[in-house]
């Protein structure tokens, strides 16, 4: 895709019909259960390929594990990753592990895409409707878990969303003939939305009431102010490009800067493709929320 406007993954065109999409991601544990941690890390690693409209087929493990980590825990991390990859139709063909003081796990992912049907950050046009396929709040809830303040049922709900592959959402987008997408992960909804706005040369207007946020995250934002350091980094870096046109207090604003783990896809749907997308999403049982629209530039984010 070139280096002047980076996208969610590297793309190498092999021939007229095939593009090889390559991406990697890994992170420290966000959950206590080793199996769930491995599975979520794998789903998160696969997400950037889906955000490009690519179908993963091969992966390599990347891991840093403390020497004192019980072998059963390490085995469960790898099993979680392997079974989530298998669900995606991806074969894990080895990888590399080093010793590290804190566990780290993720994947290198290879995927195939049709170069004529890639999803990119540069294809948003004024008038496009913005759709989000998973709710926000995973970062806020997992931060509360690290502080030993999260209730089990709230962790379970966040885990279910993090474990959900973005494959069906990507397939619905391709079925409907969409061209613009990104996934919402560490840079938060506002950060990744601004990346799309900047790459496409448009403004994005988000409607606060339409943005899905897990109830537990709203609770922890207000009672614990439960935000990871990355949320404050996101606010510092992307904040100048965000214009809050309604009076939101700090916890509500921070929920929009909250880093997500294995978050959903942010899709731009042209009005002419809206009904096709609705039908494709229904056929593939994809959850989605209509959260705003693209407007004429300059690149910026408005929250109304």
BELZI-V480406 format. One line per field, one symbol per residue. ss: DSSP state (H for helix, E for strand, L for the rest). A space follows every 10 residues. Layout:
ss=???
//
This chain:
ss=LLLLLLLLLE EEELLLLLEE EEEEEEELLL LLLHHHHHHH HHHHHHHHHH HLLLEEEEEE EEEEELLLLL HHHHHHHHHH HHHHHHHLLL EEEEEEEEEL LLLEEEEEEE EEELLLLLLE LLLLLLLLEE EELLLELHHH HHHHHHLLLL LHHHHHHHHH HHHLLLHHHH HHHHHLLLLE EEELLLLHHH HHHHHHHHHH LEEEEELHHH LLELHHHHHH HHHLLLLLHH HHHHHHHHHH HEEELLLLLH HHHHHHHLLL LLLLEEEEEL HHHHHHHHHH HHHLLLLLEE EEEEEELLLE EEEL
//
